[in-house]
Amino acid sequence: MNRIIIVAVFLGGISCAIPITAQNLDAFFTTEEAIGRFDQIREALFQFRDFTQTIFERSDLGSKHDIYVLYENSIPVDANVTVGLTGQDFQRDGYMNWDMQHIGFPNWTKYVQGYIEYLELKNKKLTLELLILKDQPADIIDSLRAEIDDEEERLQNSFLHEDEWVD
């Protein structure tokens, strides 16, 4: 299939437009880019943890409810919790922004997921080459070749389709 899809993606800090085809998956999915997305996800999660801790520390959970460690079920459902936050608490990192949470986060995780599946496809292609070099039976080679073709098309359709990215 020689379909070209243009993907313009906000990946949190960078914007890219790459024509995506089965022939240039290597240009789209790179280890460096996946590590960059992973680092952003990790940083956002750590900052979320810190913000959650700030909420806990500035609440009346300890004094009013005798709760000093926050777990999802530790706060009674009928508890009225007061939290004292300032506007500065919400501005301390870039991950509180609407666009980071609704555009960056989904695209970062989508890229990492796509990269993992891309590596699995690449591994199957290397296995195919090895089977060919070892002169394995044609039915095994043909079966793996068909599996690779299906996987390549699925990858293009599910991860590289322009409607799948949030912008």
N, C-alpha and C positions, 0 to 999 in steps of 0.2 A: 504494500500500500504506500503510495508516494504522496500522502497528504501532508501539507505543511501547516502547522498550527503556530500562530504567534502568541506567545505568552508574555504579557506585561504584568509583572508581579512585584508587589511591594513586599520585600522580605525583611522589613524593619531596618531602616538605615540605608538600604540600597534599592534601586529600582532597576529592573533589567527587562530587556525585550530580546528574546532569542527565538528564531524560527526553529521549532522542534520537529524533528523527523526521526525515524528509526536509525538513520545513519549518523546523527549527531547527538545521541544520548550522552556520549562521553563529554561533550562540551557543556551540556546542561547539568548533569549530575557529576560533581567533583567532590573529592574527599575534603578539600579545603572549605568549600561552600557548606558541606554537611557539618563539618566541625564548627564552622561559624554559627550555623543555625542552632546546633546543639549547645554551644556556649551561651547564646542568647536565651535559650529555653532555661538552661541551668541558672543563669543570672536572674531571670524573671521569677523563677521559683524561689530562689534565695531571698529576693527582695519581697516577695509575697510572704514568706516566712517571717521576715523582719517586721513587715507591716502588721501581720497578725499578732506578733509579740507586742508591738506598740499598742495595738487596740486592747490587748489583754492588760498590759501594764497601766493604761490610762482609764480602765473601766473600774467599776465598783464590784467586780466579781469576787475579789478576795475579801474586801471589807463587808460586803453585804451578803454574799452567798458562800463564803468560806471555800472558794475555788481558787487554787493557786497554779494549777496546770490545766491547760486548755485541751480538751478532747471533745469530739463531736457530740457525745452524749453526756458530757459533764455539766452542762448548763440546763437546768430544768426548763421544760418547754414553756412554762408559764412565768418564767423569770423576766423581769423588766430590767434590762441592763443599760446603764448609762455609761457612755464613752465620751471622754473629752479630747477631741482632736481639733487641730487647727488646720487652716488652709495649707500651711507649710508642710504638714504631715503628708498631704496628698501630692505635693510638688517635689518631693525629695528624690524621685527617680522617674525615668521616662516610661515605666511600665504601667503607670496608673492611667495613662492617656487612653481615650476611647479607641483611637485608631490602632494603637499597639495591641490592645486586648481583642479587638474585633477583626483586625487585618493582619497584624504581625504574628500573633500567636497561632492562628490557624495555618498561615502560610509556612511558618517555621516548622511546625510539626508535620505538615504535608510534605515538605521538602525532605525531611529526614526519613519519613516513611517511604517516599519514592526512591530515595537513595538506597535504602536497604533492599528494596525490591529490585532495583536496577543492579545491585551487586549480585543478587541471586540469579538474575538473568545472565549476567556476565559469567558467573560460575558455570551455568549450564552450557554456555557457548564454549568455554574452555574444556568442559567434559566432552562435548561433541567433538572438538578437535582431537582430543586424546583418543576417543573411540575410533575415529577415522585413522589416526596414525597407527593404532594397534590392529587395524584391519578387522574390526568387529563386524558381525553380521549386519547386512543392509537393513533388516527389519528393526533392529535396535537403533541404528543411526537414524533411520527415517522417523521412527517414533519420537526420538528426542528432538529431531529437527522440527517436527510438527508442534511439539510442546513449546519449543523456543519461539516459533512463529506466533503461536497463540499468546504466549506470555508477553512478547514484544508488543503485539497489538493491544492487549489488555493494559499494559503499562502506558502506552500512548493514550488510550481512551480514558483511563481512570486518573492518571496523574498529570498528564500533559495537556489535557483538554482545557482550553481557556476558561470555560465556565466553572471549572473546579477550583480556581484560585479566587481568593477574596481580594477585591480592590476597591 
